[in-house]
């Protein structure tokens, strides 16, 4: 029988599925000790049960060992303090070796068997000398991991323009490519200041709302569609999918009228035709 699967969250909103072979009774928010590379780590239970089963799991999950004790949480606080100091040291070492990289975060494995430095850079970096320098300083396994700007936003967290925590640091597991075509589908102006998130890339919410707009817009004519009515030629200037209104501008009168999709079908004397593709 396959053991229960839990989703465990670590520093930087990193979420990993784990088996619970001992059937340890836990709930979201509990801290647990889990297997890690050549040691153990500590994380917080994020999801349990069917919610985890919906996640596409890659590889074989490691196991949960036990619930965290109060002394484990005290050690976690100590590790966070050491990470803050290691961040300052890492930044000095990067400057010393004159490397074109930005240090984002530092994370100790719970048992201190590994120290990971996360950084961003526009190109590949030869950091072998830096690793040797850091290994001599901390006497533990050093790992330097290059991440993208979207991963940087996930690790650091923050608030979006909506006033809520960033989606990538709350529930997203994988990043998907997002293009300006998603904004065009939603009839949004291609203004970089409005469309980009704190990471400097297109907002992930453009992806979330894409399917909704594609389905909703099927009942509306495309923008710039021209029709002939009793009042003369008119063009579709705007559509409002929430109020279910089509805004027609009558060319001869230069007036705008808001009508429903049903009224749009009734008033046209000839079939509507959309603007030619550019």
Beta strands, then each sheet from edge to edge (+ up, - down):
strand 1: 4-10
strand 2: 14-20
strand 3: 31-36
strand 4: 39-48
strand 5: 62-67
strand 6: 102-108
strand 7: 114-120
strand 8: 141-146
strand 9: 226-229
strand 10: 232-240
strand 11: 245-250
strand 12: 255-259
sheet 1: 1+ 2- 5- 3+ 4- 1+
sheet 2: 6+ 7- 8-
sheet 3: 9+ 10- 11+ 12-
end
